[in-house]
Amino acid sequence: MARISRIGLTLAGVLAVAILSAPIANAQGSAVKSLRGETQIDEAVGKPLVNKQAKPANGFGRAYRQQPPLIPHRVEGYQVNKSFNKCLSCHSWPQNVQYNAPKVSETHYDSRGKDTDDVAASRWFCTACHVPQADAPELVPNAFKNARELDGAFAN
C-alpha cells in the first residue's frame, strides 16, 4: 500500500511538472511570452544600458504639461531615504552650480505654503515623479498619444 502511494505521488509530481512547464496560452490561443524573452528565471540578466545622453536642442519631449523632467543619467545605487538624498548632492543649491546640474525647482522648497532652504519632505523622494530616460524597446505595445497628437480631438 505504501509503495502504491509513493508511485501515485511520483506520478502526480511528474504530471505537475509537465503541466507547469507547458507554454501558457492567452485568450487568442497564442503562447504568452515573458518580458525577459528566452532568459530562464534563474539566469542573470544585465541591467539595461542607461548612460547619460546628449540633451536635444529643444529639450526632452514631454507627453503632457507639467510632466516632471526625465533623469538623463544612471541612478542605480543612489541612496535616498528619510535621512539622505544622493540626488541633492548635485541638484540642490548651490551645489548645482559646481556640478553644472539643473537646480531643484523652487516649487520643491515650499513646505505647506512656507518657503524653506531645504527641499520639502513631500518632494524628497525624487524617483516618485522623475524617471531615468532610456533608449529601450517597448516591452508591450503602446499607442499613447499626447494631447497635441490627437488632431484637435480636445480643441475648444
KAZI-V918076 format. One record per run of one state. SS is the DSSP state (~ for helix, > for strand, _ for the rest). FROM is the first residue (numbers start at 1). TO is the last residue. If there is no record, write none. Layout:
[[SS | FROM | TO] [SS | FROM | TO]]
//
This chain:
[[_ | 1 | 1] [~ | 2 | 21] [_ | 22 | 24] [> | 25 | 25] [_ | 26 | 30] [> | 31 | 31] [_ | 32 | 70] [> | 71 | 71] [_ | 72 | 79] [> | 80 | 80] [_ | 81 | 84] [> | 85 | 85] [_ | 86 | 87] [~ | 88 | 91] [_ | 92 | 94] [~ | 95 | 99] [_ | 100 | 105] [~ | 106 | 109] [> | 110 | 111] [_ | 112 | 113] [> | 114 | 115] [_ | 116 | 120] [~ | 121 | 123] [_ | 124 | 125] [~ | 126 | 128] [_ | 129 | 131] [> | 132 | 132] [_ | 133 | 146] [~ | 147 | 149] [_ | 150 | 156]]
//
